[in-house]
Amino acid sequence: MLLALSLALADEGMWLPEQVPALGDDLRRQGLGLDAATLADPAGATLGAVVSLGHCTASFVSADGLILTNGHCVSDYLESASTANHDYRLEGYLATDRRKELPAGPAARAWVTERIDDVTARVLGKLPTALDDRNRVEAIQKNVSAIVAACEKQPSRPRCQVVPIYEGREWRLVTRRELRDLRVVYAPPETVYAFGGDVDNWQWPRHCGDFAMLRAWSAPDGSSAAFADENVPYTPPHHLRLAPGGARPGEFVMIAGFPAATYRWRTADEARHAAEVRYPSGRDLFSALGAVAERAAAASKESAIRLGPSLFRYANARKNFAGMIDNFGRSDIVSAKEVQQAELQAWIAADPRRAPYGAALAELRKVVADDLAYWRRDRVYSALVQTPLLLNTAVTAYRLAFEQQFPDASRDPGFQARDRSDIADRFRSYDRILDLPSDRALMKELLQQSQALPEGQRIPPLDAWLAKSGSIQNVVDELYAATALATVDARLRLLDQKQPDFERAADPWIRLAVALDGWHRGVRAEKRVRDGALARLRPAYMEAMLKMHPGAVYPEANGTLRLSFGKVEGYAPEDAAVYLPQTTLGGMARKVRESPFDAPLRVLEEVPAAPRSRWSDPTLGDVPVNFLTTVDNTNGNSGSPTLNAHGDIVGLVFDRNWEAVAADWRYDPALTRSIHVDVRYLLWMLDEVERAQVLLAELGVR
Amino acid sequence: MLLALSLALADEGMWLPEQVPALGDDLRRQGLGLDAATLADPAGATLGAVVSLGHCTASFVSADGLILTNGHCVSDYLESASTANHDYRLEGYLATDRRKELPAGPAARAWVTERIDDVTARVLGKLPTALDDRNRVEAIQKNVSAIVAACEKQPSRPRCQVVPIYEGREWRLVTRRELRDLRVVYAPPETVYAFGGDVDNWQWPRHCGDFAMLRAWSAPDGSSAAFADENVPYTPPHHLRLAPGGARPGEFVMIAGFPAATYRWRTADEARHAAEVRYPSGRDLFSALGAVAERAAAASKESAIRLGPSLFRYANARKNFAGMIDNFGRSDIVSAKEVQQAELQAWIAADPRRAPYGAALAELRKVVADDLAYWRRDRVYSALVQTPLLLNTAVTAYRLAFEQQFPDASRDPGFQARDRSDIADRFRSYDRILDLPSDRALMKELLQQSQALPEGQRIPPLDAWLAKSGSIQNVVDELYAATALATVDARLRLLDQKQPDFERAADPWIRLAVALDGWHRGVRAEKRVRDGALARLRPAYMEAMLKMHPGAVYPEANGTLRLSFGKVEGYAPEDAAVYLPQTTLGGMARKVRESPFDAPLRVLEEVPAAPRSRWSDPTLGDVPVNFLTTVDNTNGNSGSPTLNAHGDIVGLVFDRNWEAVAADWRYDPALTRSIHVDVRYLLWMLDEVERAQVLLAELGVR
């Protein structure tokens, strides 16, 4: 763990662009062929082409706004575009001309990072030191909101976010252009992009054609606009080139993307809680929800289509949690964290001037314990207000109305004036994924979960509602008799209602939302006090760690643009076993059997000729499919371009290996690997299977 | 498949000693450092030291009769020697001096091959050509019995066997010295010799210390004798040296041993039957018996000890059948056999003079179909008369008495005068393994299985017995109320009774045995007719195969002495995965967790120092545990010495890999591997863990 602090360990780390120049000498030695300074500019030739899709990363690959990302990142869009006659997730899609590109749906977004500025002084600089924890976190939130509001008032109408780094020791303002008209240009069938399904997910060797292409469209004047007939392909400031030669074992590579969250600076107590509570209970919860969704999908084709992306998410989460549990045991992460913490305490004890750190650490442990005491309740509550879409609609709309009584900058993040149109688009998108039978079954399952919560971690308004109705079955019958919110118009109308409208509404969903959120407001207030304490204590803990081990370090992932560096390399999963870093089309074909290993016939028919195609690797004697690297990645990095020494695309990140599921907590140089799809698989598919010569030409490949 | 016929494919093949000189040039090129002619002599310096234990192979490793074999080959002996205070399978055993060596039990045998003679002319030469199938097989059996009887009349009192090779085209007489006083000198605990248990069984990477040592004792005059206090250590004609340097990857190695049976010359119909009936129904039957035995073992420690070796056999069989089913699919063995048979038919059709082969093939297919038609019934019957030991005792004794009405040479093999003392010893050995609660539960399970047999494959005496008793429960209650046969004296007395004694006995076991065997006698008579036809047709089929593909070939394994050649080599189990050919003590220690991965503490304590011990491999930097080779092996080869180019022992065979479970049907050069324990693991255990310096000295290691 402690070695993680050293700058010299180059393959670990999700680096801020601003940190790259300091790594320059090391990166040059590893093989970087670009000036490291060019990678410091988030709007430069390389990083300026990398965009966030929110849940994934993508990159521009043509001057006409073509975007390359993973197939699994566009499954929601494919589902949203599907019709009674076409399930585009199962069939895949290729637009034969630009006017036939499929709208990705109203909630789809792409964000281009334009600037990243240090706003630490503006967030923390003006805070009186004597603030109590509650006022401290509110003061920080107010400063953040003011900075965001000022940023978004600029004439270009950017979307802005202020994010903490180093546990809140520093803050950054990220200014982003938002693109709102995305269309699916090409996606292979799910049997290609998710070949091996849940069985192969998080595993190596792997054989997924996990790629897809979108196009961003803008208003005719080039400004961002929602889908409209008069829109034109967007002209991005930069786009990346594909490297049709791919990458060889040992070759230097890097990825740029938007990793969501890591836990590498959490305390030993948090690691133990993760091992003992968070992942086991998360696995159980998602197994239960997944089983409900699978039953619903098996019962109806309509439900199956609407639930498709959710089924993938449940299965992925369940397998991820199982992997976390495995890896925590295998790599003894809790003990490593305890050793780290004991070393810190010894370092503090060695010098009386370090006593304030000791006090901060002791208080941090206490606040963390308080924060985790209600984990199970908070987990079930959060699943309850997110999973059944009718309840999510009611709770979201009510919170938006409730917060309107406060000045915009003091409202909870996510419920400010700037968030209204995103919420409206999300409500519109529910039209494609809302499935009443499974919504009802998921609601019932979560009510049952709520009744299994231990004493002291109850959700009182649910208990009261149940006591009144007599049984979970009655609650569900009563709620799903009221389906007003099942129409998009009703959901959008809700966004215009005021707080008192909600509080006197008769719709049982609204009544339940008002009851739940009224209670949860108190939970949030208590949490805000702890957040204030954490905003004071985590930076102190981080400062002690940094002083104990001086040197440049990367901050936790936080959804902003990062770079990771490494090389193409396999690993040894156990004694006498070696995994090579590349798989092939021939290897994929040999794995074909029943679902989820059922590749499309039109792909399999071309596999025998693949070794003689121009996309074949001369060393492998076949078209490469997937490859392993030592680069560091996590959720949110899916779709990140894998770049060679010259900044050209050799592949896309799409997963990690089984032994690295818990790499969010600890990067193990021997075992932590990223899994990428080779760009030559994409090119072979477009060339030999899809015969998509127009697209190849747009990609600059002839 | 067809390539298997070529002599040049040196790693496939279980060669007769007499064939080795013809392989000499090829073996020299591969690295053999001995004169190939010396390996042609079964009583020579190398092969003369290799002995059969019946179920396993072993070899003499000292002038005082010390024998080296696998730990799993001595588990029955350990079980037989265990007491209320000591479970030697779990504890292991080391005799601190020769008088403390543990008797292996009355049924334990070691056979030293003294001569192998071609007796084809004596078996087949005098047969009138016009014999019908029934008379043909009886004439062959009579000739065989006469040859055996003459052989065993020699002054040295050898044990002799006459065996067919090339499907009965040729016959060999094997003359063997039988040793009847075996004692356990050293065995590690089961957690060492079967580390990883059923989970790792048939798998690579592997970490088993699968070794043990016995000593053969003889009468003071050197002649073979049963256990007696005055016995002395036996002086073998030859013994092998250990090669303390072990074997390196790529190095030439060979094994000598007693492979029991292979199916490489079976027809496509037999392969299809194996894939569709034999292995699936075998897996189901052994799963059911295994589950019954496991429940009994869980219920009582006494039962667990008595059932120990059976539990291993059930689990092994179940996993073997599952592997067969996997491999038949993975390697498409049925299709390969069908291609082979189609090629043979095309070859026959190409020349009218080959028409007799065509007729033989057609008739062979018909007889095989008849033979397999009652497979399920025959499988259940055979399990029924072998598994519950009380029924086995009754049926065996009755058949021995029944056959006495015929001249000795005409009696069924296994029930001639020469077999009586072996049967008596087996009845004595039941004293250690008979466990009435599980015997009863297994009987009940097999009765249930018999009732699930399809119409047309019933066992009529069982059906009648059940109809009379009313229920399976009643049958079992009635039978196990009579426990006379549970005592060794009663079992041995049974061997002195005559046929009429059985037929008027009141004991329900004897009555059931008489009813069952009376019916089965007819089944055997029908089978004998088919066997006569097969004795005519299989050699013709083999002859056609050999004419189509001229060249030296090895015959099917038949339990006699064979040699296999190959090299230390890993394999690629799937795309992008490579298995290296050696595992280490460090790798074993990293796998330690709950049972069956619970190595003894006294072993684990020494592991950290192993890299600095004299048994450490300089390239691996650790003591090697197991290694892979390309040599060909099957059941019966367990314990075979793995010899280097100079004929010194570098390891012992103990298993095959998962992808090679069905290698009995087809040797695949890319995937078929033998798994061996490295002699350095044995030496390290004796030296660093057991501190057994006296044994090391006897092994010639200082």
Contacts between the chains, C-beta under 8 A, distances in Angstrom:
chain1	res1	chain2	res2	distance
A	204	B	576	7.2
A	205	B	574	6.0
A	205	B	575	5.3
A	205	B	576	3.9
A	205	B	577	5.7
A	207	B	575	7.4
A	570	B	576	7.5
A	574	B	205	6.0
A	574	B	587	7.1
A	574	B	590	7.7
A	574	B	591	7.6
A	575	B	205	5.3
A	575	B	207	7.4
A	575	B	583	5.0
A	575	B	584	6.2
A	575	B	586	7.2
A	575	B	587	2.5
A	575	B	588	7.6
A	575	B	590	6.6
A	575	B	591	7.4
A	576	B	204	7.1
A	576	B	205	3.9
A	576	B	570	7.5
A	576	B	579	6.1
A	576	B	580	4.6
A	576	B	581	7.5
A	576	B	582	6.3
A	576	B	583	4.6
A	576	B	584	7.9
A	576	B	587	6.5
A	577	B	205	5.7
A	577	B	577	7.0
A	577	B	578	7.4
A	577	B	579	5.7
A	577	B	580	7.2
A	578	B	577	7.4
A	578	B	578	4.6
A	578	B	579	7.7
A	578	B	580	6.3
A	579	B	576	6.1
A	579	B	577	5.7
A	579	B	578	7.7
A	580	B	576	4.5
A	580	B	577	7.1
A	580	B	578	6.3
A	581	B	576	7.5
A	582	B	576	6.3
A	583	B	575	5.0
A	583	B	576	4.6
A	584	B	575	6.2
A	584	B	576	7.9
A	586	B	575	7.2
A	587	B	574	7.1
A	587	B	575	2.5
A	587	B	576	6.5
A	588	B	575	7.6
A	590	B	574	7.7
A	590	B	575	6.6
A	591	B	574	7.7
A	591	B	575	7.4
